[in-house]
């Protein structure tokens, strides 16, 4: 179920790719959470507020540009995969600071895309205190927005002459799932499984599934699989 209402910030999940050199398909996303105490998202907007003669003295605002950034502050935690990778980049410049990033919100919505690590500072502080750190994650260009995560791990099993069982991994924030056969929705499920029945023997069918949050927003379709009914 997607969470609603006033939620604490720890309900947000942040994931950083620690193997950007592997390219697409070789990502290693680890959660960026341990040791970090706060996060401050900013759009850093550039606004135009030109007043024209037909405005009777009033102006309008147009957002001309911006960049989504997230500033993290906390304490240096050695041995945490995310922190260790981030602070290994502190003395580097250029593309060595580039990677990809995912921000999953409690509603199931996701912002993701290429980022640059900036302003990596710390650890710093008194001798008898934890080492304070900061790092900024700057999205490069407009991040990809998904209302809810795409289901993964779709598989078929228990094929009979008239039915096929489907299952997939649970999606955080999903209220239900839609099942597609040949690109057309054929059903929905409140769990991560579904039995498609009334099929024709010795016929191959193609399936995809989507996740739907409590607000009715639907995710992109999952990976496509094919399954064949028995004779």
ABEGO torsion letter per residue (X at the ends): XBBBEBBBAAABBBBBBABAAAEBGABBBBBBABGBABBBBBAGBBBBABBBAAAGGBBBBBBABEBBBBBBBEBBBBGBAAAAAAAAAAABBEAAABBBBBBBBAAGBBBBEBBBBBGBBOBBEBAABBBBBBBBBBBBEBBBBBABBBBBGBBBBGBBAABBBBBBBBBBGBABBBBBBGGBBAEBBABABBBBBGBBBGBBBBBBBBBBBAAGBBBBBBBBBBBBBBX
